[in-house]
């Protein structure tokens, strides 16, 4: 029987997830939720740019979940775990497995231990699985390097470099990384927590937990990338001297030794996009994906492809390194 799915959140990422879910054999999208009055009341198929499906977008999350009783909810609303926790609890109470793009949910046990414990307890009591998934965090800078270590008899350090030309990505992401701000505005937004890539420290802790490492310390530094020339995208205009994006590095240490280094360079006009993973181990490994992984496409694919693994997983709050291997199906 087809897996009954509700799509919760229909922003740019949520629309990509919904479009892929609707096209995938073995999945039946039976409900859609979004609080935007421009979307609520519309047919999901028409919202996705296709033919009417008879599935109407609703702003009433509780009513939709109660009426549809889905097997799985594909959740894509916000990055903040505190903000989305009530939504996740609502989905869990409906008896559905949940796959969410909330970045702070990817590995919440370090930064949000009480929220993680509460969500885990609710999921176990309901007999469902809750997973934070996506490309970063959730794959490129954590689950993928962990998988590469399968070939190693010993691992001493993990280093990941991800370079993303944000000009090829959605508008909200370009604004989230500060494109078009002055350096002073960037610094102020960083202090306010408004400009950053969410999820890099979560990836550090996910890797450490998977490899059985107890970290003694960690840090997360953020620097602006200043444009050397004017750059215009479909969403922002950046003058020379303004901020083109962010250079963020998260590290994990055992004693004085730096064992995890995650180097993210995400800005409009970034040359040589790539995803490179280096394992200092026995044997040493190095893998580069030229051009890098397209984050928006990959996030939708990972969320939809994770459905099969989540359906096989144990109940509770899990990370991408806890569930059966996610792959295309």
Secondary structure, DSSP 8 states (H G I E B T S, - for coil): --EEEEEE--SHHHHHHHHHHHHSTTEEEEEEE---TTTTTSBHHHHTTS---S-BEES-HHHHHHHH--SEEEE-S-S-HHHHHHHHHHHHHTT-EEEE--GGGTT-TTT-HHHHHHHHHHHHHHT-EEEE-SSTTTTTTTHHHHHHGGG-SEEEEEEEEEEEEGGGS-HHHHHHTTTT--HHHHHHHHHHT-SS-TTHHHHHHHHHHHHT---SEEEEEEEEEE-SS-EE-SS-EE-TTSEEEEEEEEEEEETTEEEEEEEEEEETT-SS-EEEEEEEEES-EEEEEET---HHHHHHHHHHHHHHHHHHS-SEEE-TTTSS-----
